[in-house]
Amino acid sequence: MPYLVSADLPTSSAGSRFRDLLERPQILQLPGAHNGHSAIQARNAGFEGLYLSGAAMTASMGLPDLGVITVDEVAFFIRQIARASGLPLLVDGDTGYGEALNVMHMVRTFEEAGAGAVHLEDQLLPKKCGHLNDKKLADAHDMAAKVAAAAKARRDLVIIARTDAAASEGIDGAVARAKLYIEAGADAIFPEALTSVDMFRDFAKAMPGVKLLANMTEFGRTPYQTASEFEALGYSMVIWPVSSLRVANKAQEKLYATIKRDGGTKAMLEDMQTRQELYDVIGLHDYEALDASIIKTVVP
């Protein structure tokens, strides 16, 4: 239904709805959605929460994931995804766009835009994708201060602390950081770029009772695991951050090559969303009916 009608909107905050999903016994599956349309498609497939990846977001803008975008640019993506889908959204908050006060500004902006959760990472700028080399880590206590600032600024936004320490400090270093971040006010921990099933298992065993997030990104350092396999390892959430963008980009690449080769799109018609399918996804006829009903009530 159109988000323009207040009766069609959720009655509880995105943060509380995300928290409710996280408290359920089964693992929370959060596919990446890089725009409003993909968010609707994910919802229609049966997902109850979504993830907004910084890597997918920046790539969709033609930029690398190096922390170059701003809070307001991310808020634009949050608003369109939250409005389009109505689902609680976990947002990639990178390093918080600065220090403690910047983190607080980010939290308030994201929450007002409709985010249900955010994760912060313990890298230094220019930050990198977690599955790349030569990441520079922030001091653990400086990161803990950011987590505490985020917890102080939120209303009910879920705060997830990401640590990239496994690559340089090992599992013990990552666990030590994670425990410090939990003490600072994080609701959950995201251990990034673990490279084996044993690492995932060992990290979970070292963090009993803590909600944990697994990242199942393709072409990275993490071996492929299903949601149920991550759940068996002790994880409460799993994200597929860039999958939707990868598939869309590959299809678009094929389309442009076809047009250049053939001078038209006929060979791609079978791979296209039809006009009717497009209108069904975005609810065109619901909006038209809403418009007609409003006119009918005010025009004799």
NORCOR-V987985 format. One record per residue. N is the residue number from 1. RES is the residue in one letter. PHI is phi in whole degrees, -180 to 180 (999 if undefined). OMEGA is omega in whole degrees, 0 to 359 (NA if undefined). Layout:
n: (N	N)
res: (RES	RES)
phi: (PHI	PHI)
omega: (OMEGA	OMEGA)
This chain:
n: (1	2	3	4	5	6	7	8	9	10	11	12	13	14	15	16	17	18	19	20	21	22	23	24	25	26	27	28	29	30	31	32	33	34	35	36	37	38	39	40	41	42	43	44	45	46	47	48	49	50	51	52	53	54	55	56	57	58	59	60	61	62	63	64	65	66	67	68	69	70	71	72	73	74	75	76	77	78	79	80	81	82	83	84	85	86	87	88	89	90	91	92	93	94	95	96	97	98	99	100	101	102	103	104	105	106	107	108	109	110	111	112	113	114	115	116	117	118	119	120	121	122	123	124	125	126	127	128	129	130	131	132	133	134	135	136	137	138	139	140	141	142	143	144	145	146	147	148	149	150	151	152	153	154	155	156	157	158	159	160	161	162	163	164	165	166	167	168	169	170	171	172	173	174	175	176	177	178	179	180	181	182	183	184	185	186	187	188	189	190	191	192	193	194	195	196	197	198	199	200	201	202	203	204	205	206	207	208	209	210	211	212	213	214	215	216	217	218	219	220	221	222	223	224	225	226	227	228	229	230	231	232	233	234	235	236	237	238	239	240	241	242	243	244	245	246	247	248	249	250	251	252	253	254	255	256	257	258	259	260	261	262	263	264	265	266	267	268	269	270	271	272	273	274	275	276	277	278	279	280	281	282	283	284	285	286	287	288	289	290	291	292	293	294	295	296	297	298	299	300)
res: (M	P	Y	L	V	S	A	D	L	P	T	S	S	A	G	S	R	F	R	D	L	L	E	R	P	Q	I	L	Q	L	P	G	A	H	N	G	H	S	A	I	Q	A	R	N	A	G	F	E	G	L	Y	L	S	G	A	A	M	T	A	S	M	G	L	P	D	L	G	V	I	T	V	D	E	V	A	F	F	I	R	Q	I	A	R	A	S	G	L	P	L	L	V	D	G	D	T	G	Y	G	E	A	L	N	V	M	H	M	V	R	T	F	E	E	A	G	A	G	A	V	H	L	E	D	Q	L	L	P	K	K	C	G	H	L	N	D	K	K	L	A	D	A	H	D	M	A	A	K	V	A	A	A	A	K	A	R	R	D	L	V	I	I	A	R	T	D	A	A	A	S	E	G	I	D	G	A	V	A	R	A	K	L	Y	I	E	A	G	A	D	A	I	F	P	E	A	L	T	S	V	D	M	F	R	D	F	A	K	A	M	P	G	V	K	L	L	A	N	M	T	E	F	G	R	T	P	Y	Q	T	A	S	E	F	E	A	L	G	Y	S	M	V	I	W	P	V	S	S	L	R	V	A	N	K	A	Q	E	K	L	Y	A	T	I	K	R	D	G	G	T	K	A	M	L	E	D	M	Q	T	R	Q	E	L	Y	D	V	I	G	L	H	D	Y	E	A	L	D	A	S	I	I	K	T	V	V	P)
phi: (999	-62	-73	-72	-99	-61	-65	-88	-92	-60	-90	-111	-69	-63	-63	-69	-70	-64	-63	-62	-63	-70	-82	-72	-68	-83	-64	-89	-95	-125	-71	-70	-129	-98	-161	-64	-66	-64	-64	-64	-63	-65	-61	-65	-78	112	-76	-110	-151	-136	-127	-109	-87	-64	-66	-68	-63	-67	-61	-66	-93	78	-124	-80	-85	-125	73	-97	-91	-110	-57	-67	-65	-66	-60	-60	-68	-59	-60	-69	-72	-65	-66	-67	-98	74	-98	-68	-122	-90	-114	-75	-97	49	-94	92	65	144	-98	-55	-66	-64	-62	-63	-62	-61	-59	-65	-65	-65	-65	-66	-77	119	-71	-102	-157	-142	-119	-112	-119	-98	-94	-101	-75	-76	-72	-130	-52	-62	-101	-103	-85	61	-75	-104	-94	-76	-59	-59	-73	-65	-65	-60	-64	-66	-62	-63	-64	-62	-65	-72	-83	-75	-87	-141	-60	-80	-106	-116	-97	-99	-120	-101	-78	-58	-66	-110	-116	76	-62	-62	-66	-65	-65	-60	-64	-59	-65	-65	-70	-64	-61	-78	125	-69	-86	-158	-126	-120	-82	-89	59	-73	-109	-154	-61	-61	-65	-62	-65	-65	-64	-63	-64	-81	-126	-63	80	-101	-70	-125	-114	-109	-108	-104	-83	-78	63	-111	-92	-84	-66	-63	-137	-86	-59	-66	-69	-64	-60	-65	-82	107	-101	-98	-141	-141	-118	-119	-67	-116	-58	-63	-69	-59	-66	-63	-65	-65	-66	-67	-59	-65	-61	-65	-66	-67	-62	-64	-75	-101	75	-174	-112	-56	-68	-104	-58	-65	-93	-93	-70	-74	-59	-65	-64	-61	-64	-67	-65	-86	71	-54	-71	-65	-68	-63	-66	-63	-60	-64	-68	-68	-60	-62	-78	-112	-108	-59)
omega: (181	178	182	181	186	181	180	185	175	181	178	184	178	180	180	178	176	180	178	178	183	181	178	186	183	181	180	182	186	177	177	173	186	173	184	182	179	178	178	180	177	177	181	177	175	179	184	176	185	178	174	183	174	179	179	181	181	178	178	177	182	183	174	180	183	177	185	181	187	177	183	177	178	181	176	179	179	183	184	181	180	179	185	188	186	184	174	191	169	186	173	181	181	182	180	175	178	181	193	182	177	178	179	176	179	182	181	180	181	181	179	179	177	179	176	181	177	171	178	181	185	172	171	175	357	182	181	168	184	183	176	182	169	173	179	184	173	171	185	181	175	177	178	177	177	178	179	178	179	180	180	185	188	167	175	176	177	183	179	179	177	173	177	190	186	184	186	184	180	181	181	178	179	179	180	177	183	179	177	181	176	178	181	176	178	178	184	182	179	175	188	171	170	194	178	176	179	179	177	181	182	179	181	180	181	182	183	177	182	175	184	180	176	180	179	177	178	174	178	184	182	177	185	177	175	178	181	178	175	179	179	178	177	183	185	182	172	178	169	199	190	187	182	180	179	181	180	182	179	179	179	177	178	180	184	177	179	179	180	182	189	186	180	187	187	182	182	186	181	181	185	166	181	177	181	178	177	181	179	181	184	176	183	185	174	178	177	179	177	180	181	181	179	179	182	183	185	181	181	NA)
